[in-house]
Amino acid sequence: MTAFRDFNFKLLVVEKLMYWDETLTPAFSLSEHMRARGVQDLDAYVRDNALEYTVLDEPRAYFSQLEIPEELLATVDELTFDGGHQVFMECAPVWDGEDDLFDLRSLDDLDLLPNLKLFTGGSALEYMMPGSLEVLAARGITARF
């Protein structure tokens, strides 16, 4: 199993493969998982349990354990950091993007993506991790702002 060091970096890869390319299937749906537990109103559940600023246990467990084959990782040539990602909404359905919940903490997982050529969201990345643009450049990865 491919081990990611940064959960949030893995989420960017999941966004690309599961929700954009639709090659990592089936797509995770928090609403479906919660309906199976008897939760009909996900937003109310989150608010009633003061879970607005956290990744819910169900998606954390799912995405942490999700295996991504090396063949799929090799197809990732672009990553994008954007607060509106579907995967973020599946993890924290009422997240407002006003905190660091999904900030990247490490670029060590770049080693898992041998064909990555473009990272969109370079200004956000540099804000999260000063010096990160130099790391990308040293690997031949273009940063788009």
Disulfide bonds with the S-S distance in Angstrom:
none
